Structures are given as structure tokens and as C-alpha cells.
Amino acid sequence: MRSHFWGALALVKNADPLRTDHFTDPTFVKLFAVPIILHVAWNGSLALFDQTLFLLALIVIAWVFVFSIINAGLKQISRGNSQRLMDSRSEHQAGVS
């Protein structure tokens, strides 16, 4: 449980100092709650549906969730890299002028 907590917090917090509103951010709440809900559903005995189909659906939901987190992380890295590139270009132009 700790790893998805810190991962969600890092994604929401970015480079900002930690504030209490980070814990109520909708993105943090979603990223924190979905793995817990999936875990409870996996361990629970919900006999409402065929168990095999239910578990396969949970697996698909989990993989979609994992890939969306990876995609969000890659976008965050890309934004950071493009920001550093823009900063270095502006520093270089300031030094040339």
C-alpha cells in the first residue's frame, strides 16, 4: 500500500513543497483509492458474476490503470525535460546577447 501512496503523492506534488491540499487533490484520491478498491474486490467473494469473468475484468481494469499511470509519469518527465530545455535556451540566449 505504501508504494502507490508515495507514487500518487509524487505525481500530484511535482516539485512543489508538500501541502495538505495535495492529499485532497482529486488525482491523488483516485490514484490512491483505485488500487485499494481493486484489492478489496480481488480478495472479496463477490458471487454476483461468474468468478472467472469477474477476475478477468479486474485484471483488465488493473492493467489499464497501470498503463495510464505510466503514461502520466512519462508526460510529467517530458514536460520537465522540455522546461529544462527552454530554460537552458533562454540562459544561452541571455549569455549571447
PyMOL commands that set and color helices and strands:
alter all, ss='L'
color gray80, all
select helices_A, chain A and resi 2-13+20-24+26-43+51-96
alter helices_A, ss='H'
color red, helices_A
deselect
rebuild
show_as cartoon
